[in-house]
Amino acid sequence: MQPEPTLETDSRWSTIPYLDANAVADGKALYQRYCAACHGASLEGQPNWRERDSAGYLPAPPHDQSGHTWHHDDKQLFTIVKEGLQAIAGADYRTNMRAFGQQMNDDQIWSVLAYIKSTWPQKIIEAHNRFSQE
């Protein structure tokens, strides 16, 4: 019996499929359903996303080129969506970003990330690709 694939061993999880038109289209629909309420229909995020609110939470950041999404490698982005931000930032980190692993399967999560990445300018895509391969 073979072990179940993980982020480290499954090659399909090596890069976000942003060049796959079907993945991007599926991801756009899933983004609108699960992400747009907080991160904006046009990936714009919430106002003042760099400033903590009175409860100590940061508003949802933009996923367009003006945000920091592209500063995280592919595996980090996947983990954040699947398991929640605390999975990489620590259990004590105050966040409203919850896990979506119960609402979306792995392929759907990659599709959402494909949609987001497909909207970035080429220069940022190239930087993100380099960063994700390190």
C-alpha positions as CSV (number, residue, x, y, z in Angstrom):
1,M,0.0,0.0,0.0
2,Q,1.4,3.4,-1.0
3,P,1.4,6.3,1.3
4,E,-1.1,9.1,0.6
5,P,0.4,12.0,-1.3
6,T,1.3,15.2,0.6
7,L,2.2,18.7,-0.4
8,E,5.8,17.6,-0.4
9,T,5.4,14.5,-2.5
10,D,2.6,15.1,-5.0
11,S,4.0,16.8,-8.1
12,R,0.6,18.3,-9.1
13,W,1.1,20.5,-6.1
14,S,4.3,22.1,-7.3
15,T,2.9,25.1,-8.9
16,I,-0.4,27.0,-9.2
17,P,-2.1,26.1,-12.6
18,Y,-2.6,29.8,-13.6
19,L,-2.1,28.9,-17.3
20,D,-4.9,26.3,-17.3
21,A,-8.0,28.1,-18.6
22,N,-10.4,25.6,-17.1
23,A,-8.8,25.9,-13.7
24,V,-8.9,29.7,-13.9
25,A,-12.6,29.7,-14.9
26,D,-13.5,27.3,-12.1
27,G,-11.4,29.3,-9.7
28,K,-13.1,32.5,-10.6
29,A,-16.5,31.1,-9.8
30,L,-15.2,29.5,-6.5
31,Y,-13.5,32.8,-5.6
32,Q,-16.8,34.7,-6.0
33,R,-18.6,32.1,-3.9
34,Y,-16.1,31.7,-1.0
35,C,-13.6,34.6,-1.1
36,A,-15.1,37.8,-2.6
37,A,-17.2,38.7,0.5
38,C,-14.0,39.5,2.4
39,H,-11.3,39.9,-0.3
40,G,-13.5,41.9,-2.7
41,A,-15.2,40.9,-6.0
42,S,-12.2,42.4,-7.9
43,L,-9.5,41.1,-5.5
44,E,-9.3,44.6,-3.9
45,G,-9.4,43.6,-0.3
46,Q,-10.9,45.6,2.5
47,P,-10.1,49.3,3.2
48,N,-7.2,49.9,5.6
49,W,-6.1,46.3,5.3
50,R,-2.7,47.1,6.8
51,E,-4.1,48.5,10.0
52,R,-5.4,46.3,12.8
53,D,-9.0,47.0,14.0
54,S,-10.0,47.6,17.6
55,A,-10.1,43.8,18.3
56,G,-6.6,43.4,16.9
57,Y,-7.5,41.8,13.6
58,L,-6.2,42.9,10.2
59,P,-8.9,43.4,7.5
60,A,-8.8,41.0,4.5
61,P,-5.9,42.0,2.2
62,P,-6.2,42.4,-1.5
63,H,-5.2,39.5,-3.7
64,D,-4.4,41.7,-6.7
65,Q,-0.9,43.1,-7.3
66,S,-1.2,45.7,-4.6
67,G,-1.4,43.1,-1.8
68,H,1.1,40.6,-0.4
69,T,-0.4,37.4,-1.7
70,W,2.3,37.0,-4.3
71,H,4.9,37.2,-1.5
72,H,3.9,33.7,-0.3
73,D,5.0,30.6,-2.1
74,D,2.5,28.2,-3.7
75,K,2.5,25.7,-0.8
76,Q,2.0,28.5,1.8
77,L,-1.0,29.9,-0.2
78,F,-2.5,26.4,-0.5
79,T,-2.1,25.8,3.2
80,I,-3.6,29.2,4.2
81,V,-6.7,28.5,2.1
82,K,-7.1,24.8,3.2
83,E,-6.1,25.1,6.8
84,G,-6.5,28.8,7.7
85,L,-3.9,31.5,8.3
86,Q,-3.1,30.2,11.7
87,A,-1.6,27.0,10.1
88,I,1.4,29.1,9.0
89,A,1.3,32.1,11.4
90,G,0.7,30.1,14.6
91,A,-2.3,29.3,16.8
92,D,-2.0,32.6,18.7
93,Y,-2.2,34.8,15.5
94,R,-5.4,36.9,15.5
95,T,-7.1,36.4,12.2
96,N,-10.5,36.1,10.6
97,M,-9.1,34.0,7.8
98,R,-10.6,30.6,8.4
99,A,-9.9,27.2,6.8
100,F,-11.8,26.3,3.6
101,G,-10.6,22.7,3.4
102,Q,-14.1,21.5,4.4
103,Q,-15.8,23.6,1.7
104,M,-13.4,23.0,-1.2
105,N,-11.3,20.0,-2.3
106,D,-7.6,20.4,-3.1
107,D,-8.2,20.8,-6.8
108,Q,-10.8,23.6,-6.1
109,I,-8.3,25.4,-3.8
110,W,-5.6,25.2,-6.6
111,S,-8.2,26.6,-9.0
112,V,-9.0,29.6,-6.8
113,L,-5.2,30.3,-6.5
114,A,-5.0,29.9,-10.3
115,Y,-7.6,32.5,-10.8
116,I,-6.0,34.9,-8.4
117,K,-2.5,34.4,-9.9
118,S,-3.9,34.8,-13.5
119,T,-4.9,38.4,-12.8
120,W,-1.4,39.5,-11.8
121,P,0.9,41.4,-14.2
122,Q,3.5,39.2,-15.9
123,K,6.4,40.8,-13.9
124,I,4.7,39.7,-10.6
125,I,3.9,36.3,-11.9
126,E,7.5,35.8,-12.8
127,A,8.7,37.0,-9.4
128,H,6.2,34.7,-7.7
129,N,7.3,31.7,-9.8
130,R,10.9,32.3,-8.8
131,F,10.0,32.7,-5.2
132,S,7.9,29.5,-5.2
133,Q,10.7,27.5,-6.7
134,E,13.2,28.4,-4.0
